[in-house]
């Protein structure tokens, strides 16, 4: 019984020690990760910072202005081009897409082709936590995008945008879709290694 109690006390001290170390080390580690991901961006202005981990696809198509801050866990898909103006402040879990699967393609639901569209974020834009920007969107200077907003259309300068309304914006070519379905032209079947 005494050994069991001693083992529990030692285990608790080890857990406490690891928790204290984690509290002090984690912010420093996030800062180092942010410096690394910021260093991957060649076309950047003065004092650009990412505050932790990030995924940056097609980094050569990313252009960032001066004094831009991006929170940790950002996902930047820059295949279609992404421009971020000066002094933009972007919170954590930011997602931006500049390309999308081509739904009018040779397979269903899509094939390996993409439709790319540039995304442009003007100077001094503030983007809240967990926002998503879709391909082709332009956000005007000084705009504010509230937390959890999905931006699927242009935002005028100085506007404050919040919320995510689900809306139908178009439809597929049903004849093409049914023809591909009949042929069983499925993405997973045609491109098994992806």
Contact map, one row per residue, 1 for C-alpha under 8 A:
11111000000000000000000000000000000000000000000000000000000000000000000000000000000000000000000000000000000000000000000000000000000000000000000000000000000000000000000000000000000000000000000000
11111100000000000000000000000000000000000000000000000000000000000000000000000000000000000000000000000000000000000000000000000000000000000000000000000000000000000000000000000000000000000000000000
11111110000000000000000000000000000000000000000000000000000000000000000000000000000000000000000000000000000000000000000000000000000000000000000000000000000000000000000000000000000000000000000000
11111111000000000000000000000000000000000000000000000000000000000000000000000000000000000000000000000000000000000000000000000000000000000000000000000000000000000000000000000000000000000000000000
11111111100000000000000000000000000000000000000000000000000000000000000000000000000000000000000000000000000000000000000000000000000000000000000000000000000000000000000000000000000000000000000000
01111111110000000000000000000000000000000000000000000000000000000000000000000000000000000000000000000000000000000000000000000000000000000000000000000000000000000000000000000000000000000000000000
00111111111000000000000000000000000000000000000000000000000000000000000000000000000000000000000000000000000000000000000000000000000000000000000000000000000000000000000000000000000000000000000000
00011111111100000000000000000000000000000000000000000000000000000000000000000000000000000000000000000000000000000000000000000000000000000000000000000000000000000000000000000000000000000000000000
00001111111110000000000000000000000000000000000000000000000000000000000000000000000000000000000000000000000000000000000000000000000000000000000000000000000000000000000000000000000000000000000000
00000111111111000000000000000000000000000000000000000000000000000000000000000000000000000000000000000000000000000000000000000000000000000000000000000000000000000000000000000000000000000000000000
00000011111111100000000000000000000000000000000000000000000000000000000000000000000000000000000000000000000000000000000000000000000000000000000000000000000000000000000000000000000000000000000000
00000001111111110000000000000000000000000000000000000000000000000000000000000000000000000000000000000000000000000000000000000000000000000000000000000000000000000000000000000000000000000000000000
00000000111111111000000000000000000000000000000000000000000000000000000000000000000000000000000000000000000000000000000000000000000000000000000000000000000000000000000000000000000000000000000000
00000000011111111100000000000000000000000000000000000000000000000000000000000000000000000000000000000000000000000000000000000000000000000000000000000000000000000000000000000000000000000000000000
00000000001111111110000000000000000000000000000000000000000000000000000000000000000000000000000000000000000000000000000000000000000000000000000000000000000000000000000000000000000000000000000000
00000000000111111111000000000000000000000000000000000000000000000000000000000000000000000000000000000000000000000000000000000000000000000000000000000000000000000000000000000000000000000000000000
00000000000011111111100000000000000000000000000000000000000000000000000000000000000000000000000000000000000000000000000000000000000000000000000000000000000000000000000000000000000000000000000000
00000000000001111111110000000000000000000000000000000000000000000000000000000000000000000000000000000000000000000000000000000000000000000000000000000000000000000000000000000000000000000000000000
00000000000000111111111000000000000000000000000000000000000000000000000000000000000000000000000000000000000000000000000000000000000000000000000000000000000000000000000000000000000000000000000000
00000000000000011111111100000000000000000000000000000000000000000000000000000000000000000000000000000000000000000000000000000000000000000000000000000000000000000000000000000000000000000000000000
00000000000000001111111110000000000000000000000000000000000000000000000000000000000000000000000000000000000000000000000000000000000000000000000000000000000000000000000000000000000000000000000000
00000000000000000111111111000000000000000000000000000000000000000000000000000000000000000000000000000000000000000000000000000000000000000000000000000000000000000000000000000000000000000000000000
00000000000000000011111111100000000000000000000000000000000000000000000000000000000000000000000000000000000000000000000000000000000000000000000000000000000000000000000000000000000000000000000000
00000000000000000001111111110000000000000000000000000000000000000000000000000000000000000000000000000000000000000000000000000000000000000000000000000000000000000000000000000000000000000000000000
00000000000000000000111111111000000000000000000000000000000000000000000000000000000000000000000000000000000000000000000000000000000000000000000000000000000000000000000000000000000000000000000000
00000000000000000000011111111100000000000000000000000000000000000000000000000000000000000000000000000000000000000000000000000000000000000000000000000000000000000000000000000000000000000000000000
00000000000000000000001111111110000000000000000000000000000000000000000000000000000000000000000000000000000000000000000000000000000000000000000000000000000000000000000000000000000000000000000000
00000000000000000000000111111111000000000000000000000000000000000000000000000000000000000000000000000000000000000000000000000000000000000000000000000000000000000000000000000000000000000000000000
00000000000000000000000011111111100000000000000000000000000000000000000000000000000000000000000000000000000000000000000000000000000000000000000000000000000000000000000000000000000000000000000000
00000000000000000000000001111111110000000000000000111000000000000000000000000000000000000000000000000000000000000000000000000000000000000000000000000000000000000000000000000000000000000000000000
00000000000000000000000000111111111000000000000000110000000000000000000000000000000000000000000000000000000000000000000000000000000000000000000000000000000000000000000000000000000000000000000000
00000000000000000000000000011111111100000000000000010000000000000000000000000000000000000000000000000000000000000000000000000000000000000000000000000000000000000000000000000000000000000000000000
00000000000000000000000000001111111110000000000000111000000000000000000000000000000000000000000000000000000000000000000000000000000000000000000000000000000000000000000000000000000000000000000000
00000000000000000000000000000111111111000000000011111100000000000000000100000000000000000000000000000000000000000000000000000000000000000000000000000000000000000000000000000000000000000000000000
00000000000000000000000000000011111111100000000011110000000000000000000000000000000000000000000000000000000000000000000000000000000000000000000000000000000000000000000000000000000000000000000000
00000000000000000000000000000001111111110000000000000000000000000000000000000000000000000000000000000000000000000000000000000000000000000000000000000000000000000000000000000000000000000000000000
00000000000000000000000000000000111111111000000001011100000000000000000000000000000000000000000000000000000000000000000000000000000000000000000000000000000000000000000000000000000000000000000000
00000000000000000000000000000000011111111000000111000000000000000000000000000000000000000000000000000000000000000000000000000000000000000000000000000000000000000000000000000000000000000000000000
00000000000000000000000000000000001111111100000000000000000000000000000000000000000000000000000000000000000000000000000000000000000000000000000000000000000000000000000000000000000000000000000000
00000000000000000000000000000000000111111100000000000000001000000000000000000000000000000000000000000000000000000000000000000000000000000000000000000000000000000000000000000000000000000000000000
00000000000000000000000000000000000011111111000000000000001101100000000000000000000000000000000000000000000000000000000000000000000000000000000000000000000000000000000000000000000000000000000000
00000000000000000000000000000000000000111111000000000000000100000000000000000000000000000000000000000000000000000000000000000000000000000000000000000000000000000000000000000000000000000000000000
00000000000000000000000000000000000000001111100000000000000101110000000000000000000000000000000000000000000000000000000000000000000000000000000000000000000000000000000000000000000000000000000000
00000000000000000000000000000000000000001111110100000000000000111100000000000000000000000000000000000000000000000000000000000000000000000000000000000000000000000000000000000000000000000000000000
00000000000000000000000000000000000000000011111100000000000000011110000000000000000001000000000000000000000000000000000000000000000000000000000000000000000000000000000000000000000000000000000000
00000000000000000000000000000000000000000001111100000000000000001110000000000000000000000000000000000000000000000000000000000000000000000000000000000000000000000000000000000000000000000000000000
00000000000000000000000000000000000000000000111110000000000000000111000000000000000000000000000000000000000000000000000000000000000000000000000000000000000000000000000000000000000000000000000000
00000000000000000000000000000000000001000001111111000000000000011111100000000000000000000000000000000000000000000000000000000000000000000000000000000000000000000000000000000000000000000000000000
00000000000000000000000000000000011001000000001111100000000000000011110000000000000000000000000000000000000000000000000000000000000000000000000000000000000000000000000000000000000000000000000000
00000000000000000000000000000000011011000000000111111100000000000000111100000000000000000000000000000000000000000000000000000000000000000000000000000000000000000000000000000000000000000000000000
00000000000000000000000000000110111000000000000011111000000000000000111100000000000000000000000000000000000000000000000000000000000000000000000000000000000000000000000000000000000000000000000000
00000000000000000000000000000111111010000000000001111100000000000000001110000000000000000000000000000000000000000000000000000000000000000000000000000000000000000000000000000000000000000000000000
00000000000000000000000000000100110010000000000001111110000000000000000111000000000000000000000000000000000000000000000000000000000000000000000000000000000000000000000000000000000000000000000000
00000000000000000000000000000000010010000000000001011111000000000000000111110000000000000000000000000000000000000000000000000000000000000000000000000000000000000000000000000000000000000000000000
00000000000000000000000000000000000000000000000000001111100000000000000011111000000000000000000000000000000000000000000000000000000000000000000000000000000000000000000000000000000000000000000000
00000000000000000000000000000000000000000000000000000111111000000000000000111100000000000000000000000000000000000000000000000000000000000000000000000000000000000000000000000000000000000000000000
00000000000000000000000000000000000000000000000000000011111000000000000000011110000000000000000000000000000000000000000000000000000000000000000000000000000000000000000000000000000000000000000000
00000000000000000000000000000000000000000000000000000001111111000000000000001110000000000000000000000000000000000000000000000000000000000000000000000000000000000000000000000000000000000000000000
00000000000000000000000000000000000000011000000000000001111111000000000000000100000000000000000000000000000000000000000000000000000000000000000000000000000000000000000000000000000000000000000000
00000000000000000000000000000000000000001110000000000000011111000000000000000100000000000000000000000000000000000000000000000000000000000000000000000000000000000000000000000000000000000000000000
00000000000000000000000000000000000000000000000000000000011111100000000000000111110000000000000000000000000000000000000000000000000000000000000000000000000000000000000000000000000000000000000000
00000000000000000000000000000000000000001010000000000000011111110000000000000100111000000000000000000000000000000000000000000000000000000000000000000000000000000000000000000000000000000000000000
00000000000000000000000000000000000000001011000000000000000011111000000000000000011100000000000000000000000000000000000000000000000000000000000000000000000000000000000000000000000000000000000000
00000000000000000000000000000000000000000011100100000000000001111101000000000000001111000000000000000000000000000000000000000000000000000000000000000000000000000000000000000000000000000000000000
00000000000000000000000000000000000000000001110100000000000000111111000000000000000111100000000000000000000000000000000000000000000000000000000000000000000000000000000000000000000000000000000000
00000000000000000000000000000000000000000001111100000000000000011111000000000000000011100000000000000000000000000000000000000000000000000000000000000000000000000000000000000000000000000000000000
00000000000000000000000000000000000000000000111110000000000000001111100000000000000001110000000000000000000000000000000000000000000000000000000000000000000000000000000000000000000000000000000000
00000000000000000000000000000000000000000000001110000000000000011111110000000000000111111100000000000000000000000000000000000000000000000000000000000000000000000000000000000000000000000000000000
00000000000000000000000000000000000000000000000111100000000000000011111000000000000000111100000000000000000000000000000000000000000000000000000000000000000000000000000000000000000000000000000000
00000000000000000000000000000000000000000000000011100000000000000001111101000000000000001111010000000000000000000000000000000000000000000000000000000000000000000000000000000000000000000000000000
00000000000000000000000000000000000000000000000001110000000000000000111111000000000000000111110000000000000000000000000000000000000000000000000000000000000000000000000000000000000000000000000000
00000000000000000000000000000000010000000000000001111100000000000000011111000000000000000011100000000000000000000000000000000000000000000000000000000000000000000000000000000000000000000000000000
00000000000000000000000000000000000000000000000000011110000000000000001111100000000000000001110000000000000000000000000000000000000000000000000000000000000000000000000000000000000000000000000000
00000000000000000000000000000000000000000000000000001110000000000000011111110000000000000001111000000000000000000000000000000000000000000000000000000000000000000000000000000000000000000000000000
00000000000000000000000000000000000000000000000000000111000000000000000011111000000000000000111100000000000000000000000000000000000000000000000000000000000000000000000000000000000000000000000000
00000000000000000000000000000000000000000000000000000111100000000000000001111100000000000000011110000000000000000000000000000000000000000000000000000000000000000000000000000000000000000000000000
00000000000000000000000000000000000000000000000000000011110000000000000000111110000000000000001111100000000000000000000000000000000000000000000000000000000000000000000000000000000000000000000000
00000000000000000000000000000000000000000000000000000001111111000000000000011111110000000000000111100000000000000000000000000000000000000000000000000000000000000000000000000000000000000000000000
00000000000000000000000000000000000000000000000000000000110010000000000000001111100000000000000001100000000000000001000000000000000000000000000000000000000000000000000000000000000000000000000000
00000000000000000000000000000000000000000000000000000000000010000000000000000111110000000000000001100000000000000001111000000000000000100000000000000000000000000000000000000000000000000000000000
00000000000000000000000000000000000000000000000000000000000011000000000000000111111000000000000001000000000000000000111000000000000000000000000000000000000000000000000000000000000000000000000000
00000000000000000000000000000000000000000000000000000000000011100000000000000101111100000000000001000000000000000000011100000000000000000000000000000000000000000000000000000000000000000000000000
00000000000000000000000000000000000000000000000000000000000001110000000000000000111110000000000000000000000000000000011110000000000000000000000000000000000000000000000000000000000000000000000000
00000000000000000000000000000000000000000000000000000000000000111001000000000000011111010000000000000000000000000000000111100000000000000000000000000000000000000000000000000000000000000000000000
00000000000000000000000000000000000000000000000000000000000000011101000000000000001111110000000000000000000000000000000111111000000000000000000000000000000000000000000000000000000000000000000000
00000000000000000000000000000000000000000000100000000000000000011111000000000000000111110000000000000000000000000000000001110000000000000000000000000000000000000000000000000000000000000000000000
00000000000000000000000000000000000000000000000000000000000000001111100000000000000011111000000000000000000000000000000000111000000000000000000000000000000000000000000000000000000000000000000000
00000000000000000000000000000000000000000000000000000000000000000011100000000000000111111100000000000000000000000000000001111110000000000000000000000000000000000000000000000000000000000000000000
00000000000000000000000000000000000000000000000000000000000000000001110000000000000000111110000000000000000000000000000000011110000000000000000000000000000000000000000000000000000000000000000000
00000000000000000000000000000000000000000000000000000000000000000001111000000000000000011111010000000000000000000000000000001111100000000000000000000000000000000000000000000000000000000000000000
00000000000000000000000000000000000000000000000000000000000000000000011100000000000000001111110000000000000000000000000000000011110000000000000000000000000000000000000000000000000000000000000000
00000000000000000000000000000000000000000000000000000000000000000000011111000000000000000111110000000000000000000000000000000001110000000000000000000000000000000000000000000000000000000000000000
00000000000000000000000000000000000000000000000000000000000000000000001111100000000000000011111000000000000000000000000000000000111000000000000000000000000000000000000000000000000000000000000000
00000000000000000000000000000000000000000000000000000000000000000000011011110000000000000111111100000000000000000000000000000000111100000000000000000000000000000000000000000000000000000000000000
00000000000000000000000000000000000000000000000000000000000000000000000001111000000000000000111110000000000000000000000000000000011110000000000000000000000000000000000000000000000000000000000000
00000000000000000000000000000000000000000000000000000000000000000000000000111100000000000000011111000000000000000000000000000000000111100000000000000000000000000000000000000000000000000000000000
00000000000000000000000000000000000000000000000000000000000000000000000000011100000000000000001111110000000000000000001000000000000111100000000000000000000000000000000000000000000000000000000000
00000000000000000000000000000000000000000000000000000000000000000000000000001111110000000000000111110000000000000001111000000000000001110000000000000000000000000000000000000000000000000000000000
00000000000000000000000000000000000000000000000000000000000000000000000000001111000000000000000011111000000000000111100000000000000000100000000000000000000000000000000000000000000000000000000000
00000000000000000000000000000000000000000000000000000000000000000000000000000000000000000000000011111100000000000111000000000000000000100000000000000000000000000000000000000000000000000000000000
00000000000000000000000000000000000000000000000000000000000000000000000000000000000000000000000000111110000001111110000000000000000000000000000000000000000000000000000000000000000000000000000000
00000000000000000000000000000000000000000000000000000000000000000000000000000000000000000000000000011111100001111110000000000000000000000000000000000000000000000000000000000000000000000000000000
00000000000000000000000000000000000000000000000000000000000000000000000000000000000000000000000000001111100111100000000000000000000000000000000000000000000000000000000000010000000000000000000000
00000000000000000000000000000000000000000000000000000000000000000000000000000000000000000000000000000111110001000000000000000000000000000000000000000000000000000000000000011001000000000000000000
00000000000000000000000000000000000000000000000000000000000000000000000000000000000000000000000000000111111101101000000000000000000000000000000000000000000000000000000000000000000000000000000000
00000000000000000000000000000000000000000000000000000000000000000000000000000000000000000000000000000001111101100000000000000000000000000000000000000000000000000000000000000000000100001000000000
00000000000000000000000000000000000000000000000000000000000000000000000000000000000000000000000000000000111111100000000000000000000000000000000000000000000000000000000000000000000100011110010000
00000000000000000000000000000000000000000000000000000000000000000000000000000000000000000000000000000010111111100000000000000000000000000000000000000000000000000000000000000000100110001110000000
00000000000000000000000000000000000000000000000000000000000000000000000000000000000000000000000000000010001111100000000000000000000000000000000000000000000000000000000000000000000000000110000000
00000000000000000000000000000000000000000000000000000000000000000000000000000000000000000000000000001111111111111000000000000000000000000000000000000000000000000000000000000000000000000110000000
00000000000000000000000000000000000000000000000000000000000000000000000000000000000000000000000000001110111111111000000000000000000000000000000000000000000000000000000000000000000000000110011000
00000000000000000000000000000000000000000000000000000000000000000000000000000000000000000000000000001100000001111100000000000000000000000000000000000000000000000000000000000000000000000010001000
00000000000000000000000000000000000000000000000000000000000000000000000000000000000000000000000000001100100001111110000000000000000000000000000000000000000000000000000000000000000000000000000000
00000000000000000000000000000000000000000000000000000000000000000000000000000000000000000000000000111100000000011111000000000000000000000000000000000000000000000000000000000000000000000000000000
00000000000000000000000000000000000000000000000000000000000000000000000000000000000000000000000000111100000000001111100000000000000000000000000000000000000000000000000000000000000000000000000000
00000000000000000000000000000000000000000000000000000000000000000000000000000011000000000000000001110000000000000111110000000000000000110000000000000000000000000000000000000000000000000000000000
00000000000000000000000000000000000000000000000000000000000000000000000000000001100000000000000001100000000000000011111000000000000000110000000000000000000000000000000000000000000000000000000000
00000000000000000000000000000000000000000000000000000000000000000000000000000001111000000000000001000000000000000001111100000000000000111000000000000000000000000000000000000000000000000000000000
00000000000000000000000000000000000000000000000000000000000000000000000000000001111000000000000011000000000000000000111110000000000001111100000000000000000000000000000000000000000000000000000000
00000000000000000000000000000000000000000000000000000000000000000000000000000000011110000000000000000000000000000000011111000000000000011110000000000000000000000000000000000000000000000000000000
00000000000000000000000000000000000000000000000000000000000000000000000000000000001110000000000000000000000000000000001111101000000000000111100000000000000000000000000000000000000000000000000000
00000000000000000000000000000000000000000000000000000000000000000000000000000000000111010000000000000000000000000000000111111000000000000111110000000000000000000000000000000000000000000000000000
00000000000000000000000000000000000000000000000000000000000000000000000000000000000111110000000000000000000000000000000011111000000000000001110000000000000000000000000000000000000000000000000000
00000000000000000000000000000000000000000000000000000000000000000000000000000000000011111000000000000000000000000000000001111100000000000000111000000000000000000000000000000000000000000000000000
00000000000000000000000000000000000000000000000000000000000000000000000000000000000010111100000000000000000000000000000011111110000000000011111110000000000000000000000000000000000000000000000000
00000000000000000000000000000000000000000000000000000000000000000000000000000000000000011100000000000000000000000000000000011111000000000000011110000000000000000000000000000000000000000000000000
00000000000000000000000000000000000000000000000000000000000000000000000000000000000000011110000000000000000000000000000000001111101000000000000111100000000000000000000000000000000000000000000000
00000000000000000000000000000000000000000000000000000000000000000000000000000000000000000111000000000000000000000000000000000111111000000000000111110000000000000000000000000000000000000000000000
00000000000000000000000000000000000000000000000000000000000000000000000000000000000000000111110000000000000000000000000000000011111000000000000001110000000000000000000000000000000000000000000000
00000000000000000000000000000000000000000000000000000000000000000000000000000000000000000011111000000000000000000000000000000001111100000000000000111000000000000000000000000000000000000000000000
00000000000000000000000000000000000000000000000000000000000000000000000000000000000000000000111000000000000000000000000000000011111110000000000011111110000000000000000000000000000000000000000000
00000000000000000000000000000000000000000000000000000000000000000000000000000000000000000000011110000000000000000000000000000000011111000000000000011110000000000000000000000000000000000000000000
00000000000000000000000000000000000000000000000000000000000000000000000000000000000000000000001110000000000000000000000000000000001111101000000000000111000000000000000000000000000000000000000000
00000000000000000000000000000000000000000000000000000000000000000000000000000000000000000000000111000000000000000000001000000000000111111000000000000111100000000000000000000000000000000000000000
00000000000000000000000000000000000000000000000000000000000000000000000000000001000000000000000111110000000000000001111000000000000011111000000000000001000000000000000000000000000000000000000000
00000000000000000000000000000000000000000000000000000000000000000000000000000000000000000000000001000000000000000001111100000000000001111100000000000000100000000000000000000000000000000000000000
00000000000000000000000000000000000000000000000000000000000000000000000000000000000000000000000000000000000000000000011100000000000011111110000000000011111000000000000000000000000000000000000000
00000000000000000000000000000000000000000000000000000000000000000000000000000000000000000000000000000000000000000000001111000000000000011111000000000000111000000000000000000000000000000000000000
00000000000000000000000000000000000000000000000000000000000000000000000000000000000000000000000000000000000000000000000111001000000000001111101000000000011110000000000000000000000000000000000000
00000000000000000000000000000000000000000000000000000000000000000000000000000000000000000000000000000000000000000000000011101000000000000111111000000000011111100000000000000000000000000000000000
00000000000000000000000000000000000000000000000000000000000000000000000000000000000000000000000000000000000000000000000011111000000000000011111000000000000111000000000000000000000000000000000000
00000000000000000000000000000000000000000000000000000000000000000000000000000000000000000000000000000000000000000000000001111100000000000001111100000000000011100000000000000000000000000000000000
00000000000000000000000000000000000000000000000000000000000000000000000000000000000000000000000000000000000000000000000000011100000000000011111110000000001111111000000000000000000000000000000000
00000000000000000000000000000000000000000000000000000000000000000000000000000000000000000000000000000000000000000000000000001111000000000000011111000000000001111000000000000000000000000000000000
00000000000000000000000000000000000000000000000000000000000000000000000000000000000000000000000000000000000000000000000000001111001000000000001111101000000000011100000000000000000000000000000000
00000000000000000000000000000000000000000000000000000000000000000000000000000000000000000000000000000000000000000000000000000011101000000000000111111000000000011110000000000000000000000000000000
00000000000000000000000000000000000000000000000000000000000000000000000000000000000000000000000000000000000000000000000000000011111000000000000011111000000000000100000000000000000000000000000000
00000000000000000000000000000000000000000000000000000000000000000000000000000000000000000000000000000000000000000000000000000001111100000000000001111100000000000111000000000000000000000000000000
00000000000000000000000000000000000000000000000000000000000000000000000000000000000000000000000000000000000000000000000000000000011100000000000011111110000000001111000000000000000000000000000000
00000000000000000000000000000000000000000000000000000000000000000000000000000000000000000000000000000000000000000000000000000000001111000000000000011111000000000011000000000000000000000000000000
00000000000000000000000000000000000000000000000000000000000000000000000000000000000000000000000000000000000000000000000000000000001111001000000000001111110000000001000000000000000000000000000000
00000000000000000000000000000000000000000000000000000000000000000000000000000000000000000000000000000000000000000000000000000000000011101000000000000111110000000000000000000000000000000000000000
00000000000000000000000000000000000000000000000000000000000000000000000000000000000000000000000000000000000000000000000000000000000001011100000000000011111000000000000000000000000000000000000000
00000000000000000000000000000000000000000000000000000000000000000000000000000000000000000000000000000000000000000000000000000000000000001111000000000011111100000000000000000000000000000000000000
00000000000000000000000000000000000000000000000000000000000000000000000000000000000000000000000000000000000000000000000000000000000000001111001000000000111110101000000000000000000000000000000000
00000000000000000000000000000000000000000000000000000000000000000000000000000000000000000000000000000000000000000000000000000000000000000011101000000000011111100000000000000000000000000000000000
00000000000000000000000000000000000000000000000000000000000000000000000000000000000000000000000000000000000000000000000000000000000000000011111000000000001111100000000000000000000000000000000000
00000000000000000000000000000000000000000000000000000000000000000000000000000000000000000000000000000000000000000000000000000000000000000001111100000000000111110000000000000000000000000000000000
00000000000000000000000000000000000000000000000000000000000000000000000000000000000000000000000000000000000000000000000000000000000000000001011100000000001111111000000000000000000000000000000000
00000000000000000000000000000000000000000000000000000000000000000000000000000000000000000000000000000000000000000000000000000000000000000000001111000000000001111100000000000000000000000000000000
00000000000000000000000000000000000000000000000000000000000000000000000000000000000000000000000000000000000000000000000000000000000000000000001111001000001000111110000000000000000000000000000000
00000000000000000000000000000000000000000000000000000000000000000000000000000000000000000000000000000000000000000000000000000000000000000000000011111000000000011111000000000000000000000000000000
00000000000000000000000000000000000000000000000000000000000000000000000000000000000000000000000000000000000000000000000000000000000000000000000001011100000000001111100000000000000000000000000000
00000000000000000000000000000000000000000000000000000000000000000000000000000000000000000000000000000000000000000000000000000000000000000000000000011110000000000111110000000000000000000000000000
00000000000000000000000000000000000000000000000000000000000000000000000000000000000000000000000000000000000000000000000000000000000000000000000000000000000000000011111000000000000000000000000000
00000000000000000000000000000000000000000000000000000000000000000000000000000000000000000000000000000000000000000000000000000000000000000000000000000000000000000001111100000000000000000000000000
00000000000000000000000000000000000000000000000000000000000000000000000000000000000000000000000000000000000000000000000000000000000000000000000000000000000000000000111110000000000000000000000000
00000000000000000000000000000000000000000000000000000000000000000000000000000000000000000000000000000000000000000000000000000000000000000000000000000000000000000000011111100000000000000000000000
00000000000000000000000000000000000000000000000000000000000000000000000000000000000000000000000000000000000000000000000000000000000000000000000000000000000000000000001111100000000000000000000000
00000000000000000000000000000000000000000000000000000000000000000000000000000000000000000000000000000000000000000000000000000000000000000000000000000000000000000000000111110000000000000000000000
00000000000000000000000000000000000000000000000000000000000000000000000000000000000000000000000000000000000000000000000000000000000000000000000000000000000000000000000111111000000000000000000000
00000000000000000000000000000000000000000000000000000000000000000000000000000000000000000000000000000011000000000000000000000000000000000000000000000000000000000000000001111100100000000000000000
00000000000000000000000000000000000000000000000000000000000000000000000000000000000000000000000000000001000000000000000000000000000000000000000000000000000000000000000000111111100000000000000000
00000000000000000000000000000000000000000000000000000000000000000000000000000000000000000000000000000000000000000000000000000000000000000000000000000000000000000000000000011111110000000000000000
00000000000000000000000000000000000000000000000000000000000000000000000000000000000000000000000000000000000000000000000000000000000000000000000000000000000000000000000000001111111000000000000000
00000000000000000000000000000000000000000000000000000000000000000000000000000000000000000000000000000001000000000000000000000000000000000000000000000000000000000000000000001111111100000000000000
00000000000000000000000000000000000000000000000000000000000000000000000000000000000000000000000000000000000100000000000000000000000000000000000000000000000000000000000000011111111110000000000000
00000000000000000000000000000000000000000000000000000000000000000000000000000000000000000000000000000000000000000000000000000000000000000000000000000000000000000000000000000111111111000000000000
00000000000000000000000000000000000000000000000000000000000000000000000000000000000000000000000000000000000000000000000000000000000000000000000000000000000000000000000000000011111111100000000000
00000000000000000000000000000000000000000000000000000000000000000000000000000000000000000000000000000000011100000000000000000000000000000000000000000000000000000000000000000001111111111100000000
00000000000000000000000000000000000000000000000000000000000000000000000000000000000000000000000000000000000100000000000000000000000000000000000000000000000000000000000000000000111111111100000000
00000000000000000000000000000000000000000000000000000000000000000000000000000000000000000000000000000000000000000000000000000000000000000000000000000000000000000000000000000000011111111000000000
00000000000000000000000000000000000000000000000000000000000000000000000000000000000000000000000000000000000000000000000000000000000000000000000000000000000000000000000000000000001111111000000000
00000000000000000000000000000000000000000000000000000000000000000000000000000000000000000000000000000000001000000000000000000000000000000000000000000000000000000000000000000000000111111100000000
00000000000000000000000000000000000000000000000000000000000000000000000000000000000000000000000000000000011100000000000000000000000000000000000000000000000000000000000000000000000111111110110000
00000000000000000000000000000000000000000000000000000000000000000000000000000000000000000000000000000000001111100000000000000000000000000000000000000000000000000000000000000000000110011111110000
00000000000000000000000000000000000000000000000000000000000000000000000000000000000000000000000000000000001111110000000000000000000000000000000000000000000000000000000000000000000000001111111100
00000000000000000000000000000000000000000000000000000000000000000000000000000000000000000000000000000000000000000000000000000000000000000000000000000000000000000000000000000000000000000111111101
00000000000000000000000000000000000000000000000000000000000000000000000000000000000000000000000000000000000000000000000000000000000000000000000000000000000000000000000000000000000000001111111100
00000000000000000000000000000000000000000000000000000000000000000000000000000000000000000000000000000000001000100000000000000000000000000000000000000000000000000000000000000000000000001111111100
00000000000000000000000000000000000000000000000000000000000000000000000000000000000000000000000000000000000000110000000000000000000000000000000000000000000000000000000000000000000000000011111111
00000000000000000000000000000000000000000000000000000000000000000000000000000000000000000000000000000000000000000000000000000000000000000000000000000000000000000000000000000000000000000011111111
00000000000000000000000000000000000000000000000000000000000000000000000000000000000000000000000000000000000000000000000000000000000000000000000000000000000000000000000000000000000000000000001111
00000000000000000000000000000000000000000000000000000000000000000000000000000000000000000000000000000000000000000000000000000000000000000000000000000000000000000000000000000000000000000001001111
